[in-house]
Amino acid sequence: MKNQPTNTVEEWEEQFGAAVRRLRHARRLTQAELAQRANVSLSALKNLERGRGSSLSSVVRVARALGRTEWLDSFAPAESAFSPMEMLRKNVASSRSRRIRHSATQP
């Protein structure tokens, strides 16, 4: 699949479907066999291969059945070394340790 940001949704669907079809043929699987392995309906697989739209669930199931979960990795957001919650916890802990407590008896 070419990675062109100018592709339309329909072009992406067609390219993905063609990649699924090529891999299915390379594995010598029929559509019915792959649909059964992926636990999707035969019509869902046919629509996916034709680029006619598919649910994310079907895409994930088919990719897993073909052993191509790396296709799905690009959907996940990249992990950041920066954690806003960790920064907040450190700032709160730091500010608590710097507080100066004044007793009620000081002038």
KEDRENMI-865634 format. One record per residue: residue number from 0; residue in three letters; x, y, z of N, C-alpha, C in turn. Coordinates in steps of 0.001 Angstrom, whole numbers. Layout:
<sites>
SITE  nuvo  vexdo  nx  ny  nz  cax  cay  caz  cx  cy  cz
SITE  NUM  Ala  X  Y  Z  X  Y  Z  X  Y  Z
...
</sites>
This chain:
<sites>
SITE  nuvo  vexdo  nx  ny  nz  cax  cay  caz  cx  cy  cz
SITE  0  Met  848  -1181  0  0  0  0  888  1237  0
SITE  1  Lys  579  2147  -844  1314  3400  -873  807  4282  257
SITE  2  Asn  1713  5039  817  1369  5877  1954  1304  7329  1515
SITE  3  Gln  243  7675  789  87  9023  268  -1026  9737  1026
SITE  4  Pro  -717  10868  1635  -1737  11565  2408  -2855  12152  1553
SITE  5  Thr  -2664  12187  231  -3677  12785  -631  -4732  11778  -1070
SITE  6  Asn  -4612  10534  -651  -5599  9525  -1026  -6961  9842  -428
SITE  7  Thr  -7987  9507  -1169  -9345  9636  -637  -9632  8417  232
SITE  8  Val  -10700  8487  984  -11106  7354  1811  -11334  6130  927
SITE  9  Glu  -11982  6345  -210  -12269  5238  -1121  -10979  4598  -1640
SITE  10  Glu  -9982  5425  -1936  -8699  4887  -2407  -8000  4075  -1319
SITE  11  Trp  -8045  4573  -81  -7457  3820  1028  -8161  2481  1195
SITE  12  Glu  -9483  2484  1120  -10244  1236  1268  -9885  253  159
SITE  13  Glu  -9766  746  -1069  -9409  -127  -2191  -8009  -698  -2025
SITE  14  Gln  -7064  137  -1610  -5696  -327  -1414  -5605  -1351  -297
SITE  15  Phe  -6296  -1099  791  -6281  -2040  1911  -6927  -3355  1497
SITE  16  Gly  -8056  -3267  817  -8738  -4474  350  -7873  -5287  -593
SITE  17  Ala  -7164  -4603  -1487  -6266  -5298  -2416  -5135  -5987  -1663
SITE  18  Ala  -4621  -5347  -619  -3554  -5954  188  -4065  -7200  905
SITE  19  Val  -5276  -7137  1426  -5878  -8303  2087  -6040  -9433  1077
SITE  20  Arg  -6559  -9113  -111  -6770  -10124  -1156  -5444  -10778  -1556
SITE  21  Arg  -4403  -9953  -1784  -3093  -10507  -2164  -2550  -11448  -1095
SITE  22  Leu  -2657  -11039  153  -2153  -11873  1248  -2978  -13149  1392
SITE  23  Arg  -4282  -13030  1215  -5142  -14227  1277  -4759  -15209  186
SITE  24  His  -4543  -14712  -1036  -4124  -15578  -2143  -2766  -16207  -1854
SITE  25  Ala  -1829  -15410  -1320  -495  -15932  -1001  -559  -17035  41
SITE  26  Arg  -1543  -16949  932  -1716  -17974  1964  -2600  -19133  1481
SITE  27  Arg  -3048  -19017  227  -3889  -20041  -399  -5173  -20308  403
SITE  28  Leu  -5797  -19210  798  -7056  -19291  1530  -8198  -18830  640
SITE  29  Thr  -9337  -19458  783  -10533  -18952  119  -11110  -17835  977
SITE  30  Gln  -12010  -17083  384  -12662  -16037  1172  -13422  -16649  2340
SITE  31  Ala  -14074  -17774  2098  -14844  -18423  3164  -13925  -18877  4303
SITE  32  Glu  -12756  -19406  3960  -11819  -19863  4993  -11314  -18693  5836
SITE  33  Leu  -10938  -17602  5167  -10447  -16444  5915  -11563  -15832  6756
SITE  34  Ala  -12752  -15743  6204  -13878  -15192  6963  -14117  -16025  8224
SITE  35  Gln  -14036  -17339  8098  -14245  -18205  9261  -13129  -18011  10287
SITE  36  Arg  -11874  -17962  9820  -10749  -17755  10742  -10829  -16411  11454
SITE  37  Ala  -11327  -15411  10742  -11409  -14055  11295  -12692  -13835  12097
SITE  38  Asn  -13609  -14793  12024  -14901  -14672  12707  -15681  -13448  12209
SITE  39  Val  -15689  -13295  10874  -16502  -12268  10229  -17366  -12953  9180
SITE  40  Ser  -18401  -12283  8756  -19254  -12880  7723  -18522  -12857  6384
SITE  41  Leu  -18918  -13751  5513  -18323  -13800  4182  -18571  -12485  3445
SITE  42  Ser  -19765  -11928  3593  -20064  -10662  2914  -19200  -9524  3457
SITE  43  Ala  -18885  -9541  4756  -18017  -8500  5332  -16621  -8591  4723
SITE  44  Leu  -16118  -9813  4557  -14798  -9985  3954  -14810  -9562  2487
SITE  45  Lys  -15855  -9943  1771  -15949  -9551  358  -15972  -8031  220
SITE  46  Asn  -16750  -7368  1073  -16806  -5900  1037  -15450  -5291  1367
SITE  47  Leu  -14755  -5868  2331  -13438  -5367  2703  -12472  -5488  1521
SITE  48  Glu  -12450  -6642  889  -11548  -6856  -250  -11888  -5971  -1448
SITE  49  Arg  -13132  -5642  -1610  -13551  -4794  -2729  -13405  -3313  -2431
SITE  50  Gly  -13042  -2997  -1188  -12904  -1586  -822  -14225  -878  -700
SITE  51  Arg  -15221  -1591  -275  -16581  -1019  -174  -16953  -669  1255
SITE  52  Gly  -15972  -381  2052  -16256  -17  3433  -16328  -1241  4312
SITE  53  Ser  -15925  -1070  5528  -15916  -2160  6479  -15839  -1573  7875
SITE  54  Ser  -16274  -2341  8836  -16174  -1856  10213  -14737  -2034  10695
SITE  55  Leu  -14370  -1247  11663  -13042  -1374  12251  -12874  -2758  12863
SITE  56  Ser  -13936  -3278  13435  -13897  -4614  14017  -13527  -5658  12967
SITE  57  Ser  -14110  -5565  11783  -13786  -6507  10711  -12340  -6357  10263
SITE  58  Val  -11873  -5131  10151  -10481  -4887  9748  -9535  -5522  10767
SITE  59  Val  -9794  -5304  12043  -8935  -5859  13094  -8972  -7377  13067
SITE  60  Arg  -10145  -7951  12945  -10265  -9417  12950  -9545  -10052  11765
SITE  61  Val  -9686  -9451  10595  -9046  -9993  9392  -7528  -9836  9491
SITE  62  Ala  -7070  -8684  9935  -5621  -8468  10088  -5037  -9482  11075
SITE  63  Arg  -5732  -9721  12165  -5248  -10706  13145  -5249  -12109  12567
SITE  64  Ala  -6289  -12459  11832  -6373  -13796  11238  -5265  -14028  10217
SITE  65  Leu  -4823  -12949  9566  -3741  -13055  8586  -2363  -12895  9236
SITE  66  Gly  -2346  -12669  10539  -1082  -12493  11240  -388  -11188  10899
SITE  67  Arg  -1163  -10172  10576  -597  -8883  10177  -1007  -7785  11156
SITE  68  Thr  -799  -8012  12428  -1191  -7008  13422  -356  -5742  13316
SITE  69  Glu  802  -5810  12630  1587  -4580  12448  810  -3560  11626
SITE  70  Trp  -155  -4017  10832  -1012  -3078  10101  -1777  -2200  11089
SITE  71  Leu  -2090  -2758  12236  -2906  -2050  13219  -2074  -1117  14091
SITE  72  Asp  -773  -1400  14197  86  -587  15053  75  880  14663
SITE  73  Ser  -62  1159  13386  -39  2557  12950  -1290  3317  13385
SITE  74  Phe  -2340  2609  13780  -3548  3275  14261  -3387  3783  15687
SITE  75  Ala  -2530  3122  16452  -2354  3481  17863  -1516  4746  17974
SITE  76  Pro  -1880  5625  18876  -1073  6834  19050  311  6474  19578
SITE  77  Ala  1289  7229  19178  2653  6992  19648  2734  7286  21137
SITE  78  Glu  3517  6464  21824  3692  6696  23256  4636  7867  23446
SITE  79  Ser  4284  8706  24360  5074  9893  24623  5910  9687  25877
SITE  80  Ala  7099  10216  25864  7937  10167  27054  7422  11167  28089
SITE  81  Phe  6615  12091  27663  6059  13130  28513  4707  12678  29043
SITE  82  Ser  4538  12703  30333  3268  12358  30950  2764  13559  31738
SITE  83  Pro  1694  14194  31284  1171  15351  32014  792  15012  33457
SITE  84  Met  258  13821  33676  -141  13443  35035  1081  13262  35939
SITE  85  Glu  2145  12683  35398  3367  12514  36182  3968  13870  36539
SITE  86  Met  3954  14815  35588  4455  16166  35860  3637  16819  36966
SITE  87  Leu  2318  16650  36918  1452  17235  37937  1757  16640  39306
SITE  88  Arg  1918  15320  39359  2230  14670  40646  3548  15189  41215
SITE  89  Lys  4558  15343  40363  5854  15845  40827  5742  17278  41318
SITE  90  Asn  4988  18104  40602  4818  19500  41001  4077  19612  42327
SITE  91  Val  3049  18795  42512  2288  18822  43759  3178  18368  44905
SITE  92  Ala  3933  17303  44718  4823  16800  45761  5903  17827  46087
SITE  93  Ser  6426  18465  45069  7475  19474  45263  6938  20679  46022
SITE  94  Ser  5759  21121  45665  5207  22301  46340  4842  21997  47784
SITE  95  Arg  4467  20774  48072  4151  20401  49458  5410  20413  50316
SITE  96  Ser  6516  19979  49762  7750  19929  50547  8345  21324  50746
SITE  97  Arg  7999  22287  49912  8542  23639  50032  7686  24545  50904
SITE  98  Arg  6524  24109  51274  5640  24967  52086  6268  25253  53448
SITE  99  Ile  6150  26463  53855  6612  26862  55185  5386  27006  56054
SITE  100  Arg  5407  26288  57106  4251  26349  58007  4545  27373  59113
SITE  101  His  3606  28218  59303  3725  29217  60364  2810  28801  61507
SITE  102  Ser  3346  28854  62688  2480  28508  63810  1603  29700  64158
SITE  103  Ala  564  29453  64850  -389  30498  65192  190  31474  66212
SITE  104  Thr  1255  31094  66875  1812  31960  67932  2846  32924  67392
SITE  105  Gln  3291  32812  66146  4282  33738  65633  3662  35103  65369
SITE  106  Pro  4428  36189  65575  3866  37539  65402  3629  37895  63982
</sites>
